[in-house]
C-alpha cells in the first residue's frame, strides 16, 4: 500500500517554530484498521519504507492494483503482528482507541521532519506549501513481508490513520512534550494499492491452461482469475421456443470457505473476436441490460447466488445465469455463439450493445471491493456438480 500523509495546512509550524529547538521522542505510523479477509491468527511482518524521490506519486491519478508503479529502498520501520490483535484497545499519549495498526519508525526520520521549517527560501523549507513538502518527502510504501494467510483492510480517511510525531520543545525555558499529526486527505493526498497473487504450488497452478474440461474451476476476486466457458453444441440445435436457459454454477464445499469466503457476485460476459478495440469482451446480448434507473439488471441476470445444499447436505452457493434471450437468438441464427467468461470482477470496461449494431463502452461495477473473495465451483468435467446449461423449451 502506498500513501501520503501531510500537514493539515500550509505554512505548517511545530509547537516551537525553531527546528534546532525540537527533539524527537518517537514517530509512529498509525493505520485505521477495518477488517481482515482470511486467517487472522497467522503472524505477518509489516515493513514501512520511504518512497524514493524519483517517484511521480500524484493525488489526481488512479493507479491499477495489478501494477507496481513505485520504487522504495529506505526501511523506516517494521512490526510483526497477528491480524486478530488489531481491534484490541491501544493506550498511547493523547490517543487511546481501538482498531489501530501502529508501527514505530526510525527516530532519524522523525528528527528529519522536525528539522524542516516553514520558510520557503530556506534549504530546509518544507512546510511552506504542498510542493515544497513533496520535494522533501514523497510518501510511504507499506508491505507485508511474510507468508501470512490474510489480507488486512485499512481506511485511509479514518480518524486513526495518521503519522504521529511525538517530540519535545523549549517552552518558557522548560522542556515540554507534545504530539503533532500528519493526516490523509483524499483531496490532496495520493494513495495506491498493489496486489500480487502467487499461485506457485497451488491447485490453481495445476489447473491453468489446457483444452480439456476442468473438474474444478477456481474464481478469485480482482486481481484474480477467470474461467473460459464453451458450449460447443448449442448452435447445432434446431430452432425451438426457449422458455428458460440458465447456466448453473455450483460451489464445491470446503471447510476453508468459512475463512476464505466467496465473492459477493459472479459475473458472466462474452468474448467477441470481432471487437478490435482494447476491450475484447461484451455484455451478454439481450439478457444483460440497463434498467430505467440506469443500473444493470445484475440480480435478474443471476450474478447473486442462491443458497442450496450439495449431496452431502452442506450449504453451498448456486448461481443461475439467465441467458434465455441470448440462447433464443443463437437458435434462430440471428446471434453468434460466443465463448463465455466467468469471473468476479470489482469493475470492468467492455462493449455493450446488440451485434451488429453500434456498441458503446460501458463501465460496469460488480463487486463492492477488490481482493476479497474466492470460490471453487464445479467445472464441465466434475463428477457430481458439473457446470451445465439447462434449457426449458417447446418444439416448434
GUZA-687492 format. One line per field, with one value per residue (C-alpha): residue number from 1; y, z, x. Coordinates in Angstrom, 3 decimals. Example, Ala and Ser with C-alpha at 12.3 -4.5 7.8 and 13.67 -1.06 7.14 Angstrom:
2
i <- c(1 2);
y <- c(-4.500 -1.060);
z <- c(7.800 7.140);
x <- c(12.300 13.670);
This chain:
396
i <- c(1 2 3 4 5 6 7 8 9 10 11 12 13 14 15 16 17 18 19 20 21 22 23 24 25 26 27 28 29 30 31 32 33 34 35 36 37 38 39 40 41 42 43 44 45 46 47 48 49 50 51 52 53 54 55 56 57 58 59 60 61 62 63 64 65 66 67 68 69 70 71 72 73 74 75 76 77 78 79 80 81 82 83 84 85 86 87 88 89 90 91 92 93 94 95 96 97 98 99 100 101 102 103 104 105 106 107 108 109 110 111 112 113 114 115 116 117 118 119 120 121 122 123 124 125 126 127 128 129 130 131 132 133 134 135 136 137 138 139 140 141 142 143 144 145 146 147 148 149 150 151 152 153 154 155 156 157 158 159 160 161 162 163 164 165 166 167 168 169 170 171 172 173 174 175 176 177 178 179 180 181 182 183 184 185 186 187 188 189 190 191 192 193 194 195 196 197 198 199 200 201 202 203 204 205 206 207 208 209 210 211 212 213 214 215 216 217 218 219 220 221 222 223 224 225 226 227 228 229 230 231 232 233 234 235 236 237 238 239 240 241 242 243 244 245 246 247 248 249 250 251 252 253 254 255 256 257 258 259 260 261 262 263 264 265 266 267 268 269 270 271 272 273 274 275 276 277 278 279 280 281 282 283 284 285 286 287 288 289 290 291 292 293 294 295 296 297 298 299 300 301 302 303 304 305 306 307 308 309 310 311 312 313 314 315 316 317 318 319 320 321 322 323 324 325 326 327 328 329 330 331 332 333 334 335 336 337 338 339 340 341 342 343 344 345 346 347 348 349 350 351 352 353 354 355 356 357 358 359 360 361 362 363 364 365 366 367 368 369 370 371 372 373 374 375 376 377 378 379 380 381 382 383 384 385 386 387 388 389 390 391 392 393 394 395 396);
y <- c(0.000 3.465 6.704 10.273 11.782 15.551 18.545 19.821 23.201 25.314 27.009 24.445 25.138 22.842 23.989 25.782 27.161 26.891 23.498 23.499 23.553 20.461 16.963 13.761 11.241 8.868 8.812 6.271 5.365 4.678 2.994 2.802 -0.936 -2.068 -5.798 -8.923 -11.344 -14.767 -16.295 -13.806 -15.961 -16.262 -13.621 -11.093 -8.837 -5.365 -3.170 0.573 2.213 5.743 6.211 7.247 10.881 9.821 8.644 10.708 9.980 12.111 12.615 13.247 9.849 6.464 3.519 -0.063 -2.615 -5.108 -2.937 -1.892 1.697 2.843 2.301 2.339 1.312 3.141 0.999 3.217 0.629 -2.874 -4.777 -8.363 -8.705 -11.112 -9.536 -10.679 -8.220 -5.129 -4.494 -4.501 -1.301 0.843 3.284 5.942 9.546 11.549 8.640 5.776 3.880 0.588 -0.564 0.690 -0.730 1.198 0.855 2.787 4.373 5.307 8.379 9.670 10.048 11.821 14.217 14.952 16.035 18.293 19.828 21.262 24.753 26.886 29.398 28.743 30.316 28.070 24.913 23.059 24.866 22.016 23.331 26.490 24.751 21.348 21.393 22.150 19.301 16.801 17.796 16.537 13.540 11.524 9.182 5.671 2.157 -0.402 -4.031 -7.403 -9.301 -12.734 -15.548 -14.547 -16.005 -12.925 -9.518 -6.646 -3.651 -0.087 3.143 5.873 8.604 7.282 9.223 6.578 6.939 9.434 9.955 10.698 12.768 12.827 15.479 17.847 21.552 24.557 26.291 29.204 27.834 24.440 21.293 20.337 17.286 17.199 15.342 16.503 14.520 14.424 13.033 11.734 13.865 12.375 15.810 16.262 13.041 10.284 6.611 3.332 -0.418 -3.168 -6.723 -9.582 -13.150 -16.053 -19.347 -21.382 -24.797 -24.366 -26.480 -23.467 -23.543 -27.140 -26.227 -23.305 -23.702 -26.829 -27.616 -30.399 -29.518 -28.943 -30.717 -27.733 -24.044 -21.510 -17.977 -15.208 -11.555 -8.805 -9.123 -12.762 -15.466 -16.242 -19.313 -19.664 -21.491 -23.180 -24.604 -26.110 -27.952 -25.115 -23.767 -27.158 -27.411 -26.590 -23.706 -24.056 -21.748 -21.135 -20.553 -20.577 -21.022 -20.834 -21.555 -23.342 -22.957 -24.794 -24.150 -27.070 -27.126 -26.987 -26.243 -23.399 -21.482 -20.154 -18.403 -17.543 -16.636 -16.255 -13.054 -11.326 -11.636 -13.622 -12.165 -13.664 -11.995 -12.972 -12.990 -11.349 -11.873 -9.162 -6.373 -4.513 -2.113 -2.942 -4.294 -7.788 -8.695 -7.672 -7.978 -10.965 -9.658 -9.217 -10.582 -8.046 -4.599 -1.259 -0.598 2.617 3.969 3.426 0.392 -3.007 -5.858 -7.893 -9.510 -10.612 -11.796 -14.141 -12.585 -13.154 -16.752 -18.697 -20.948 -24.653 -27.927 -30.446 -34.229 -34.394 -31.820 -28.968 -25.467 -24.157 -21.205 -21.781 -19.278 -19.494 -17.078 -16.253 -16.221 -17.140 -14.406 -14.778 -18.547 -17.954 -15.736 -18.301 -20.929 -18.615 -17.950 -14.205 -14.178 -15.605 -18.246 -16.800 -18.271 -17.047 -15.798 -16.410 -14.284 -11.995 -8.504 -5.329 -3.347 -3.837 -1.841 -3.689 -3.336 -3.076 -3.465 -5.880 -7.021 -5.974 -2.664 0.182 -0.589 1.694 1.128 0.599 0.738 -1.954 -2.230 -5.736 -6.301 -3.588 -4.207 -5.797 -8.620 -10.273 -13.417 -16.715 -19.804 -23.247 -24.293 -27.427 -27.375 -29.110 -32.340 -32.547 -35.939 -34.668 -30.873 -30.264 -26.757 -27.048 -25.224 -26.033 -25.498 -25.371 -25.208 -26.092 -27.607 -25.578);
z <- c(0.000 -0.906 0.644 1.508 4.955 5.183 7.479 7.803 6.305 4.978 6.087 8.856 12.243 15.090 18.684 18.569 15.127 15.584 14.208 16.313 19.478 18.636 19.849 18.650 21.142 18.607 15.300 14.690 11.557 12.540 10.225 10.782 10.805 9.299 8.616 7.741 4.942 5.656 8.575 11.437 13.549 11.279 12.066 9.421 9.355 8.028 6.731 6.158 3.537 2.292 -1.359 -3.491 -4.535 -8.187 -7.980 -9.572 -6.965 -7.665 -5.849 -9.129 -10.594 -10.173 -10.097 -11.162 -8.378 -10.767 -11.395 -9.106 -10.120 -7.359 -6.039 -2.422 -0.608 2.710 5.519 8.185 10.497 10.899 13.077 13.352 14.286 14.059 12.411 15.294 17.646 15.608 17.240 20.729 22.786 22.385 25.021 23.749 24.600 23.839 21.751 23.403 20.997 19.154 15.563 15.042 13.458 14.989 13.549 15.181 12.659 12.883 15.024 12.417 10.078 12.801 13.566 9.856 9.822 12.808 11.108 8.277 8.665 7.039 5.254 1.533 0.825 3.334 2.324 4.853 3.985 3.516 5.206 3.183 0.738 -0.609 -3.444 -1.044 1.256 -1.607 -2.740 0.622 1.230 -1.343 0.980 2.410 0.986 3.394 2.562 4.121 4.064 5.390 4.133 6.046 5.093 5.154 3.614 6.024 5.194 6.373 5.986 4.904 5.536 9.015 12.146 13.150 10.003 10.699 11.243 14.950 15.689 19.431 20.306 22.964 22.627 24.623 26.336 28.608 29.250 30.150 28.037 27.183 25.304 22.658 19.561 16.015 13.432 9.672 8.139 4.899 2.792 -0.340 -1.957 -1.970 -0.683 -3.123 -2.484 -4.346 -3.772 -5.419 -5.046 -6.268 -6.395 -6.060 -7.334 -7.238 -5.737 -5.543 -7.179 -9.338 -10.895 -11.985 -13.470 -15.566 -19.318 -21.293 -23.634 -21.639 -19.449 -15.839 -12.931 -10.651 -11.549 -9.288 -9.222 -7.285 -6.928 -8.718 -9.346 -9.699 -12.076 -14.678 -16.476 -20.206 -20.884 -24.152 -25.153 -28.498 -29.404 -28.746 -32.288 -33.836 -32.071 -34.399 -33.599 -30.756 -28.313 -25.292 -22.054 -19.869 -20.482 -17.424 -16.854 -13.490 -11.443 -8.114 -5.280 -4.226 -0.441 1.649 5.350 4.468 2.884 6.331 6.495 2.824 1.884 -1.647 -3.695 -3.316 -7.021 -10.009 -13.493 -16.949 -20.249 -23.799 -25.793 -29.166 -31.708 -33.981 -31.497 -32.481 -29.524 -26.326 -24.833 -26.318 -24.292 -24.408 -22.138 -22.886 -25.702 -24.892 -21.337 -19.558 -19.889 -18.178 -16.149 -16.277 -13.384 -15.324 -13.354 -14.811 -14.037 -12.297 -9.890 -12.569 -14.696 -11.931 -10.562 -6.986 -5.706 -4.077 -1.089 -1.661 -0.429 -2.055 -1.961 1.493 2.948 3.046 2.393 -0.905 -3.217 -6.629 -9.479 -12.222 -15.024 -17.119 -20.753 -22.242 -24.852 -25.943 -26.433 -28.324 -30.824 -31.187 -32.126 -34.606 -36.141 -35.511 -32.936 -32.933 -30.405 -28.162 -25.696 -22.265 -19.335 -15.675 -13.053 -10.037 -11.009 -8.990 -12.164 -15.879 -19.113 -22.035 -25.039 -24.602 -27.470 -29.833 -32.699 -35.430 -34.146 -32.707 -29.403 -26.510 -23.948 -20.552 -17.143 -15.027 -11.269 -9.974 -6.516 -3.900 -3.281 -4.751 -3.463 -1.037 -2.089 -3.721 -4.554 -6.130 -8.411 -10.395 -13.949 -17.057 -16.040 -12.368 -11.445 -9.350 -9.566 -13.230 -14.641 -17.121 -19.327 -18.511 -21.293 -20.880 -24.335 -26.606 -30.033 -32.946);
x <- c(0.000 1.292 0.097 0.947 0.378 0.690 0.255 -3.303 -2.411 0.471 2.600 2.973 4.576 5.509 4.932 8.259 8.957 12.734 13.865 17.047 14.906 12.838 13.766 12.157 10.795 9.261 7.417 4.666 2.725 -0.890 -3.413 -7.182 -7.919 -11.242 -11.231 -9.291 -10.052 -8.614 -6.738 -6.487 -4.135 -1.077 1.595 2.573 5.598 4.809 7.636 7.362 9.574 10.030 9.160 12.115 12.093 12.187 8.557 5.802 3.124 0.033 -3.249 -5.105 -4.175 -5.841 -3.443 -4.158 -3.875 -2.254 0.816 3.649 4.386 6.722 10.238 11.343 14.502 14.829 13.356 11.791 10.262 8.892 6.453 5.222 1.546 -1.361 -4.428 -6.655 -4.943 -5.735 -9.112 -7.593 -7.547 -4.434 -3.198 -0.840 -0.049 -3.238 -4.515 -6.421 -8.633 -9.206 -8.701 -5.178 -2.064 0.854 4.356 7.169 9.513 13.157 13.837 16.272 13.315 11.322 14.153 14.398 10.754 11.416 14.450 12.380 10.983 8.279 10.498 10.320 13.716 15.483 17.317 15.171 11.967 9.498 6.367 5.764 3.410 2.476 5.001 7.824 6.785 6.539 10.021 11.325 9.063 7.078 5.209 5.189 5.273 3.762 4.405 3.678 6.964 5.990 3.799 0.715 -2.615 -4.813 -5.383 -5.906 -8.072 -7.462 -9.423 -7.029 -9.604 -10.419 -9.530 -6.994 -4.875 -2.082 1.607 2.095 5.205 5.985 8.544 9.896 10.425 11.559 8.646 9.426 12.919 11.440 11.119 7.559 6.229 3.519 2.381 1.657 -0.312 0.068 -3.128 -4.605 -6.921 -8.445 -8.385 -4.625 -3.022 -2.094 -2.829 -2.420 -2.610 -0.611 -1.942 0.234 -1.118 1.307 -0.127 3.094 2.450 -1.329 -4.060 -4.876 -1.409 -2.024 -5.411 -4.168 -4.379 -5.175 -8.052 -9.709 -12.723 -11.725 -13.421 -12.759 -12.864 -11.131 -12.581 -10.860 -11.770 -9.796 -6.908 -7.735 -8.821 -11.441 -12.750 -13.416 -16.674 -17.593 -20.986 -19.942 -23.172 -25.572 -25.536 -26.346 -29.705 -32.581 -34.875 -37.348 -39.110 -36.872 -38.782 -35.686 -31.981 -29.777 -26.130 -25.919 -22.736 -22.389 -19.973 -17.782 -17.933 -14.776 -14.349 -11.953 -14.856 -15.771 -12.388 -11.918 -15.462 -16.773 -17.087 -20.429 -21.249 -20.028 -20.265 -20.678 -19.793 -18.863 -15.632 -16.243 -13.418 -14.829 -14.085 -10.928 -10.691 -8.746 -11.972 -12.374 -15.448 -19.075 -22.073 -24.314 -26.555 -30.252 -30.073 -27.872 -29.405 -29.773 -32.899 -34.920 -32.836 -29.608 -28.419 -27.657 -30.046 -27.327 -29.778 -32.234 -29.327 -28.164 -24.969 -26.135 -26.195 -28.987 -28.321 -28.739 -27.195 -24.895 -25.249 -23.664 -26.034 -23.511 -24.796 -23.476 -23.991 -25.521 -25.542 -28.170 -27.339 -30.392 -29.250 -32.629 -32.929 -29.321 -29.777 -33.028 -31.214 -28.416 -31.006 -32.716 -29.264 -29.586 -26.769 -23.248 -22.297 -19.593 -17.149 -18.175 -16.121 -16.971 -15.211 -15.658 -14.500 -14.634 -15.294 -14.852 -14.928 -16.497 -18.760 -22.496 -24.934 -26.681 -24.418 -24.112 -25.454 -23.414 -21.711 -20.906 -18.172 -19.768 -18.087 -19.708 -19.272 -19.932 -18.443 -18.098 -14.413 -11.311 -9.118 -11.548 -13.369 -12.515 -14.552 -14.215 -17.041 -17.736 -16.398 -17.628 -15.937 -16.922 -18.441 -21.369 -21.631 -20.991 -21.370 -24.247 -26.712 -30.340 -32.886 -36.652 -38.259 -41.159 -40.705 -41.999);
